[in-house]
Amino acid sequence: MTPHLPATLLLLALGSCSLTFFGTEKATRDGSIQFLASSSISNISIDGFNGDISVIPSDGGLEVRAETRSYATGNTQEEAARRLAQMQWSFRESGNTLHLDLTKPDGGANNAGSDLQRLYIPAAWTVDAKTSNGNVTIAAGFHTVLVQSSNGNLDVHSDGKVRLRTSNGNIEFRGRSQDFQMQSSNGSISMDFDGDWAGTGSAHSSNGKISVRCSGLMDCALRTSTSNGKPRIYGPLLESGTGNLSLETSNADINVTHGKN
């Protein structure tokens, strides 16, 4: 049986400071978090706000660790410091899922937030990350990636199942995924596939360009839909095939490029 720590947060405060930000008092804190999960965990659910999330697969073991950078504002320095102290990243196990949540301070999530930098997670786990007003970056190595952000860009590299959604942000994807869904409002979607592709995928954007580049051949039926834009295919026609690819946008072009050089 793999030992595990109680579901409490180990926070190592590296330092704190304060400054005046557009006439509002602001307190900041750099720190780190770590947690040793039980052997039954196979998923992680991350729920943050007003901050970026950067995820990297770990080499082995069941430890989760990251560096954090948090901030909170207030009408006075004392209020800002008090709100910052209320904000903590906390771990909780439930079934086969490890939850990593950011506590909201008094007044809600307005004018407060936290980054998760270099968050190391076991590669075998499913990653489910949510944040608002922040970018999400997922390094290669995870089999299943689920990401949701508002007002943030997504940069994901995966060879497995992928589900990405953002509002007012761009999506950049790289990998060999044969099972993906991507959605953005007011943002572009760019996909780079390594090797041949014959899976099932869809990408939808409003007011954003969609670009697909495949280093090999795509074997699929392609469906495109755009208003005030043009769909273009550079390479063999994609009228039928093993897979299915659906690309939809408005007020923008759709470009698909494939074929071996």
Phi, psi and omega in degrees: 000127180284126181293151177216153181279158172301156185285067177232157183270130173261104185251121179252097183289123181268345180156161179215157178205173179219155178203165178267130187232103181053042177081000179247137180288139184226136175242141181230157180210130171258140181200193177214155178230153175204151182204138176256111186279159175283164185290347181278350185282131176228357180224152170230134178245119183249128182227104179234185178204147177051047179193159178275155176230127178236119188244135181227135176289137179274163184288333182171175181083183184241017181275138172246131180212155181197163169260147182233153173220112187242155177211158173206150179243165178197171179288335175231164178295325178296319179293319179297316180294322179294318179294321179296320180296334179283342183270118179218144169277126183235144178258144176208130177264137177215111184063234179261016184242134171260122179263133175236105188239147176260123181287136178275139178276178175305137182089004178081203186272359181295133176057039175202152179178179183203139173268145167251111184252131179052058177280110181270127184227141176307133186296335183283348183280154167280133181255123177234104187242134178228138173205162175240144179054042180206155177271152178233129178237125180239118179283162181295147174133346180263141183279326180229127183229123177237122184224138177220131178214150170248134180059039179215153177272150178242130178231106190232138175234117183204150174254004185245208180290133185226131174227113184233135178213133176212154172247136179058037178214158178268154176240128173238125183232143175220144176147201182238021184304132176254006183213098183217153170222129181226137182216133176217143171253131179060033178214156179273158178233124181235128183232132176237116182254134178270124178081193180288156180224131178210044185257207177235124182206156177213147176221132182226131176219146169252126179064034178218143178287144176243126180234130177236126177234128181233124183289338177252209178260142175263128179245086186198163170270125183256130173240128179235149177211126176207147174247140181059035177203176181233137171271135180227140176240123177251101185133191180302147178298151182239072182264337179203167179162184182292318184263182177222131180229125180239126182232123183226137174202175175225147177059033180198164181272160172236123180238129177236124180234126178207170181117136182286143180283000000 
